[in-house]
Amino acid sequence: MGFYPVLASFLVYLKIKKRVNTSLLLICFTLFTTSFEGIGLIFGKVEYFNTWSIIGTFISYLIAYIVIYGYYRILVKHQLLKN
């Protein structure tokens, strides 16, 4: 299992257990994940090509976390997961 699926699972776990504001939670997770990748970029463990940047990374992670949260809400709506 990779780092990012674990973070996505932790996002849903925190939403269920701690009743945290959704927008704040999504932004915090996106900032943390982007920062983690940014550190990798600084130390040469991550490399960007063409016009990709850390801003693109932030946006892509934000979209991914929104999709994951949406999927969680669908599971709750259909009673396949408890809220």
C-alpha positions in Angstrom: 0.0 0.0 0.0 1.3 3.4 -0.9 1.5 6.7 1.0 -1.3 8.4 -0.9 -4.0 5.7 -0.4 -3.2 5.7 3.3 -3.7 9.5 3.4 -7.0 9.2 1.6 -8.1 6.5 4.0 -7.1 8.7 6.9 -9.0 11.6 5.4 -12.2 9.6 5.5 -11.4 8.3 9.0 -11.0 11.8 10.4 -14.2 12.9 8.7 -16.1 10.1 10.4 -14.5 10.2 13.8 -13.7 13.8 14.5 -16.5 15.7 12.7 -14.0 18.2 11.3 -15.1 20.9 8.8 -14.9 19.3 5.4 -13.4 22.3 3.6 -10.7 22.7 6.2 -9.9 19.0 6.2 -9.6 18.9 2.4 -7.4 22.0 2.3 -5.2 20.7 5.2 -4.7 17.3 3.5 -4.0 18.9 0.2 -1.4 21.3 1.7 0.3 18.4 3.6 0.5 16.2 0.6 1.7 19.0 -1.7 4.3 20.0 0.9 5.5 16.4 1.2 6.0 16.3 -2.6 7.6 19.7 -2.5 10.2 18.4 0.0 10.8 15.6 -2.4 11.2 18.1 -5.2 13.8 20.1 -3.2 15.8 17.0 -2.4 15.7 15.8 -6.0 13.5 12.8 -5.3 10.7 14.2 -7.5 11.2 15.7 -10.9 8.7 17.7 -12.9 8.6 17.8 -16.7 7.2 20.3 -19.3 5.1 23.0 -17.6 4.1 21.0 -14.5 4.6 22.9 -11.2 3.8 22.6 -7.5 0.6 24.6 -8.2 -0.5 21.9 -10.6 0.3 19.4 -8.0 -1.8 21.2 -5.4 -4.8 21.4 -7.8 -4.5 17.7 -8.7 -4.3 16.6 -5.1 -7.3 18.8 -4.2 -9.4 17.4 -7.0 -8.4 13.8 -6.0 -9.3 14.4 -2.3 -12.7 16.0 -3.4 -13.4 12.9 -5.5 -12.5 10.6 -2.6 -14.8 12.6 -0.3 -17.6 12.5 -2.9 -17.2 8.7 -3.1 -17.4 8.5 0.7 -20.6 10.6 0.6 -22.1 8.2 -2.0 -21.3 5.2 0.1 -23.0 6.9 3.1 -26.0 7.9 1.0 -26.5 4.3 -0.1 -25.9 3.0 3.5 -22.8 1.1 2.6 -20.8 3.0 5.1 -21.8 4.7 8.3 -21.5 8.4 8.7 
